[in-house]
Amino acid sequence: MKENYWLGKVEDFASSQHIVKLIKSSFYNEKETKLALVDFIMNTDRLSMGEECLKFETAFSKSQKRDFSVFVSSGSMANLLLLQALMNLGRLKLGDKVGFSALTWPTNVMPIIQLGLVPVPLDCSPKTLNVTPDHLQEVADDIACLFLTNVLGFSDDIKKIAKICKSKGILFIEDNCESLGSKVGETLLGNFGLASTFSFFVGHHMSTIEGGMICTDDEELNRALVMARAHGWDRNLSPKEQAKLRDKHDIDDFYARYTFYDLAYNARPTEINGFLGNVQIKYLDEIVKKREANFKTFLAAIKKNDDFVAFDLSHMSRVSNFAMPVTFYDPKTSQHYKKRFLDAKVEIRPIIAGNVTRQPFYQKYSKKVAAYPNSDAAHLNGFYFGNNAEMSPVEIDLLCKLLEK
């Protein structure tokens, strides 16, 4: 019988009463945040995108050390809008090949397919779970763009990857939805490429319930993103940019608010999301420090046990992740530890979506499906558990005990 890539032992994932959950709360400092949210809703006249969203964009740009941030309805929409904006500008065109991390989330690659670009999967290193410069070199002469996923707070040699992209004229963009706060040297992940995407889903580093961000230092791309976020109109551009577009297309004031200049969506967030972002970003440094400390504790425990595949993250100056991946050399050992964690009522799950080219949607739309052994191994021989900024010492001690041989 042919092995089903997606089926493990069902009983391994059957427990519903976890004492250590992947998502512990909706927000950091949840009680205070919810009380502030109730007060905001009761005392504001506007809940559609407005000043709170703009304020959050400004604060996030400062935190991420980027010139521009565009707040959108989700991290998945951020991925789609970024590629759409690059196509609107002519920097990518129909049929261009886009390299992407095979170990990723589906809505990293779905927009590539949806927009008529050609997906080119790249495998990962078992030591970093990320695409390496060698993987990139294999396709560097063939792709127009690299959409790199910084997996679960980790990176490989991203400085070298950026240099290869620059030398080959490859557009380099980062999906940083899983790695807010991680750094290589003095540079935050998400700042190595032309632009990067982030997620504020409730289970990620900081929560706006749903929400995402696109960051860049490129002014032209920022304008294209602002338009692609809301119908392709010019309402959210500066008066100077509005006048330029209206003069170019001979649009008078009567029709200006209902003129649509390029392909776009409605990916606007709400003022509720913006308000939550402004509350939560005040805690971001604290959140990142706690996740970093937890990660170091878990990594130290893993290093003492040779059942685990060892990570090599010595090039990283800070690892901030919302979940801790572990991988093993064979399925039998993996099953043993899965059972151990689940028996202890610790919630675990597969690593992202595994090798995403094995997913049914990818096989439906892609004409070329090949083996990506390290991405397969991460799925078949690994899992991840939560790394929450509000984990108790008791929870951390339990997780470290479960990591013992």
N, C-alpha and C positions, 0 to 999 in steps of 0.2 A: 504494500500500500504506500502511495506517495505521501511523504511527510507534509503536513500542513504547517506552513510557516507561522501562522497566527495562533495555533492551538497549543497551549501548554496544558497542564492538568487543571481542569476547571476548579477543582476543590481548593487549589492553591490561592484562588482569588475570590473565594466565596464569602469570606467573613465580612460582615457589615458593621460590627461593633468594634471600632478601632479605638485604642487608647492613645495612640500617637498618629495624628492625621496628617495627610499631605497639606491640607488647608486648615489651619487652626482657627482662624478668625477672618472676618471680612476686611478688617482694617487693623493697622497697628494702633494701640491705645483705642480699642474699639468703642468703649463706653463714651469717652469724651468726644470721639469723632461723630458718633451717632447723635449725641445731644446737640452738637454744633450743626449737624446737617438738618435736624428738625427745626432748629431756630432759623437757619438760612431759608428753608423752604417756606416757613410761615411768614417771613419778613421780606421776601423779594418779589418784585413784580414781573421778573423775566426768568424763564427757565430754558429757553432756547439759547443757542450759542451766543455768548456776549463777553462782557468784561471779565468774568471769572475765568473763562477759557483763555483769553488773551493774557491775563495775569499769570496763569499757570504756564503758558508757553514761554513767557519771559523768564520766569523762575527756573524752568527746566533748562532753558538755554544756558543760563548762568551756572547751574549745577553741572551740566554735561560739558561745559566749556565749548559750546558751539554758537555760531552767530544767529542761527535761525532754528526755530522749532515750530512744527505744524501739528496741532492736536487734532486727533481723529477718533472715530468711534471704536476702534479696536486695533490691536497689533496686526491682525490679519489684513484689515483695510489699509493699514500703513504700508504693508508689503505691496498690495495691489496698486495703491496710489503712486508709490515711488516709481514703479515700473511704467505706469501709465504716463506720468509726468515726463519721464525720460523719453518715451516715445513721442509725446506731444511736442517736445523740443527737437526731435529729430536726432537725438543722441543714440537712440536705439531705433531700429526699424524692423518691420515685419520680416520674419525668417532669420533674424540674428540668433546666434547660439549663445545661450547663457549657462555658464557653469554654476552648479549649486551643490551644497553639501548633501550627500545621500542620507546621512543621519540627521533628519530634520523633521519639522512639523509640516503637514500637508499644505497649509496656506503660504508656505515659502515657495513651493514649486507650482501650485495651482495657477497663480497669476501668470507665470511664464507660459503655460499652456493656453490659458484663456486669452492672452493678448497676441497669440500667433507667433510667439518666440519659440525657439527650439531648446528644450531642456537637455543639459549635459551633466549627468551626475558625477560626483567625485567622491571617492571613498575617504575614510578617515584613518588616523593612527589610533591603535588601541591604547597608546600611552597618553593621548590628549583628547580622544574622541572627536578630533577636529581635522579638517583638511590640512595637509602639509604642503610646503612649497614643491616637493617632488610630485605630489598629485596634480598640482596646478600646472607644472611644467609639461606634463603629459598632454595637456589640451590647450596650452597657452597660445599656440599659433592658430587655433581653430575657433576660439570664442571671442565674442565682442564684450562680454560682461561677466563678472564673477559676483554672484550673490551668496556671500559667505555667511553661514550660521555660526555664531560664537556659542558653542554647545554648553549649556548648563554651567555658565560662569567661566569656562575654560577657553583657551586659544592654543593654537600651535605657534609656529614662528610667523606671526602676523606681520611683523616688520618686513621680513623677506618677501612674504606674499604681496604686500603693498608695492615693494620695489619691482617685483616681476610684472605686476599689473601696469605700473607706470612705464616700464621699459617696453612693454608689448602694446601699449595703447589700449589696455583693457579697462573698461569702466569697473570700478571696484566699489561695491556697496555691501553693507553689513546688516544682517538680521541680528540685532542685539537684545531681542526680547527676553532672553534667558540670562543675561550677563550684566545687568545694570550695576555699575560700581566696580567691576573687575578692571584691573590695570595691567599693562605691560610697561615696565619702566614707570615713567611719569604720565603716560598716555592712557586715558580711559578707553576700554573697548567701545567700539561705536564711533571712534574718532580717527580711524586709520583710512577709511574710504571716503568717497565723495559724499555719501549720505548713509544714514543708519536708521533702523526702525526699532521701536520699543513697544512693550505691552504693559498695560496697567490692569490686566485681568486680575480678579480677586485672588488667584493663587500665586501671583508673581511677587516681585520684590516689594512694590508698593501698589496700592489698590485704589482705582477710581470706579470699582465694580466692573465696568467694561471701559476700554479706552486704549489708545495707542498714540505714539508720537513719531514724527519723522524729523531728523535733525540733519542740518547741512551748514556749510559755510558759503555755499554758492547762491548768490542773490537771484540769479535767473531761475534756478531750479526751485527756490523757495516760492517765487511768484507762480510758477507752474503748478506747484503743489497746492497752494492756496486756492487756485482756480479749479483744479481737479477735485478738491475736497467738496466743493459746493457748485455743482451744475455746470461749471465752465463759465460762469459769469464773473464780472469784475468787481462785485460789491465789496469784497474784503481786501482789495488792493489799495495802495495809496492814491490820493487824488491825482498825483503826477502820472502814475502808471495807468489809471483809468483814462485820463485825457489822451494819453499816447495811443491806447487801443481804440478809443472812440474816434479819434482823428484818422487813424489808419483805415478804419472800416466805415467811415462816414456815418456814424451813429449819432442821432440827436438825443437831447435829454429825455424826451418822452419815451423812447424805446430803450434807452441805455440800461435800465434795471432788468430788462427782459431780453437781453442779447447774450448769446452763448457762443463763446469763442473757440472752445476745443472740447475734446472728449473728456467726460467727467462723471462723477457719481454724487450721491448725497451721503457723505461720510462724516457729517458734522457731529461732534459731541454735544452734550447739553451743559447748561450752567451747573447742574448737579454734579456732573463728572468734573467740571472745572473747579468747583468749590472743594470737592473731595481731594483733588490733586493739590490744591493750595494748602489744605490742612495736612495732608500726608507728607508733602515734600519737606516740611519743617522737621520731620523725623528721619529723613532719608539717610543722613550721615550716621545716625544711631542705628538704623536698620542695617545698613551695609556693614558697620563694624561688628554687630552681633552675628550676622551671617558669616562674615569672615572668620570670626573666632570659633564659631561652631564648625565650620569647614576644617580649620586647622586641627581641631580635636578629633573629628572623624578621620581625617587623613592620617593622623598619628596612629590611630587604632588600626587602620588598614595596613599601614606599613609593617606592623608587627605580625601580620598573618599572610603567609605565602599562598593561601588559596586564592587571593585576589590578584588580578592583573594590576601591576604597579603603574601608577600615573607618574608622568614626568612633567611637572609644572614649574620647574626651577626658573624658567624664564619669566614667570609671572610675579609681579610685585604685590598683587592683591587678587584673591579669588572671592567673588561674591556670587553665590548661587542660591536659588530658591529651593533646590533639591539636590541631594547627594547621590550621584551614580556610583554603582559598584559593578564590576564585571569579573567573570571567572573564565578559567581555561576550558571548561567543558560543561555541557548541560546538566550532568548529574550533580556536580558541585553547586551549580546555580540553583537547582531545584531544592537541594538540601538547605541552603540559606534562605530561599524564598519561604520554605515551610517554617523555618525557625522564626523568621520575622512575623509571619502571619499568625503562628501559634501564640506569639507574644502580643498579638493585637496591634501590630504596627502596619499601617497602610503603606503599601508599595505599589508600583506600576512599572510597565515596560519603559525603557529609555526612549523618551520622546515618542516617535512613531516608528522606531526601528529604521531599517533600510526602506525609505519611502518608495523606492521603485518596486517593492514587493506589494505595495498597497493596490487594491483593486482599481481605484481611479487612475493610477499611473499606468497600469497595464492596459486599461481600456483605451487611453489616448496616446500612449507612446508606442512607436513602432520598434523601438530598440530597448530591450530590457536585458541587462547583463548582471553578472554576479558582482557584488561589492562585499567581499568577505569580512572585512573588519566591521562594517555597518551591520551585516548579518549577525556577527558574533555579539555585538552590543545588544541586539534584540534577543537573541536566543540564549545568551549566557550572562544576562545582566538584568538589573532593575534599578529603580531609584526610590529613595525614601525622602521625606521632607526635611528641609533645613529652614525652620521658621525663626524669625527674630525674637519671638516670644516663647521659645522653648524653655521649659523649666530644667533645672539641674537634674531632677529625677528622670525626665525624658531623655536628656543627653546621656546620662549614665546608662540607661537601659539600652540605647542604641549602640553605645560603645561596647557593652557586654555582648550584644548580639553579633558584633563584628569580630569577636574573639574566635580563634580556631577551635 
